[in-house]
Amino acid sequence: MADPSEYRPASGSIPQAPGVYRFRDAHGRVVYVGKARSLRSRLNSYFADLTALHPRTQSMLTAADSVDWVVVANEVEALALEFTWIKEYDPRFNVKYRDDKSYPYLA
């Protein structure tokens, strides 16, 4: 179990751009995939007060050992990449898009 403060990205290193992020465990396995309009805002929310977060989020953060991200051009690209990564990595903390019979769509 890692302490999230040990792998928190350096201040100012996270871009304020749309993107998709992956939390990985100590073995490099992806445990969670997420998307954000602003990577900086979203990722910083994970590294605030751990006790204020949902218990499932706390578990994910302590199971993780690192975080990385990819910047994309817009939210539509972020949604598509997030969906692709969830299908590719099957992260244990993602529950969205697990049903193989349903597909995300834009209206």
N, C-alpha and C positions, 0 to 999 in steps of 0.2 A: 504494500500500500504506500503510494507516494504522497508526499505533502504537495498540494498544488502550488504552493509558493516556490517550490524548488524548480519547477519547470515553467513558471510564468514568463511569458516573453518580456524582453527588456522594454522599459518605458519608451514609447514613441516608435517602436519597431513594427507595430501592427498598423497597416494602412487603413485609412478611412474610406474604403471603397467596397463595393459589393464583392462577395466571394463565398467560397465554401471552405470549411475547416474540418480537420480530422483530429480526434484525440486518439493516441496510441498507448498501448500498455508497454511494460518493460521488455516484452518480446517483439515489439514492433507491430503487433496485431491492432487493427483499427477497432476501437470500442465504441466510438460515436462519430457520426457525420452530421454536420449542420450547415445551414446557409445563413447569410446575413446581408442586409442592405449596407451596413457599415460593420466591417470586420472588427474594427477597434472597439466600438460600443458593445457589440455582442460578446466578444471574447473577454473584455474587461469585466462584464457582468458575472462571468464565471469565477473571476479571481477576486471578487469583493469578499464580503463576510460569508464564509462557508456555512455557518450555522443558519443564515437567513435563507438558504437555498432549499428547494424541495429535497427530501431524503434520497430520491432516485438520482437526482443531479449530484448530490454529495457523494453517493456511491460511485458514480461515473468518474468524478474528478479524482477521487482517491485511488480508483483502479487505473487511471491513466498515468502515463509517465512523461508524455510529451504532447505538444500540439503543433500542427502545421496548417498552412492555408494556401489557397490559390485565389488570386484576384481574377475576376471576370468583368466583362464589359457592362452587364446589367443584371437585373433580378431574374429575367427569364433564363439567361445562361446559368445563373446560380441554381435555379430550380432544376434544370436539366442535369447539371453536373452532380448535384446532391443526389438525385434519383439514381443516376448511373453508379455512383460510389456506394450507395446503400445496397444496390443489387450486387455489385462486385464484391464488397467486403463483408456483407451481412453482419454489421456491428451489433453486439449484444444489447447495447443500450438504446438502439433505435427501435421504436415500435411502429412508426409511420411507414407506410409503403411495404409492410411485411407480407400482406396478402397478395399472392401472385395473380389473383384474378382481377385486381383493380389497378388502374393506371391514372396517374395525375394528368389533368388536362387543363388547358387555358380556354376560357370562354370569351 
